[in-house]
Amino acid sequence: MKKVEAIIKPFKLDEVKEALGAVGVQGITVTEVKGFGRQRGHTELYRGAEYVVDFLPKVKLEVIVKDDHAAQVVEAIASAAKTGRIGDGKIFVTSVEDVVRIRTGETGEEAL
């Protein structure tokens, strides 16, 4: 099993959610996060004073899928989240050793 984590722009969440639904993803965890990468934030003007906004609002998606489904999920996220501008985000894929569904006690791929 693989865990696919994606950090994307918040306004792209609905498009990514629809793309994941289209490829058969049934469960997603979404967290509002803040961070920066190469773009290093930006400066804003507030009441005549300029200040730096280091941490930009982002959305983190987490999806656990079967190994053979991971590439399709990554492609769906990448195509739906892409704007072509700096700060589009990143996708991380890691291995998952085990999953347990608390309600039924199912483990492994049956718990997905």
Beta strands, then each sheet from edge to edge (+ up, - down):
strand 1: 2-8
strand 2: 29-35
strand 3: 42-46
strand 4: 49-53
strand 5: 56-65
strand 6: 89-95
sheet 1: 2+ 5- 1+ 6-
sheet 2: 3+ 4-
end
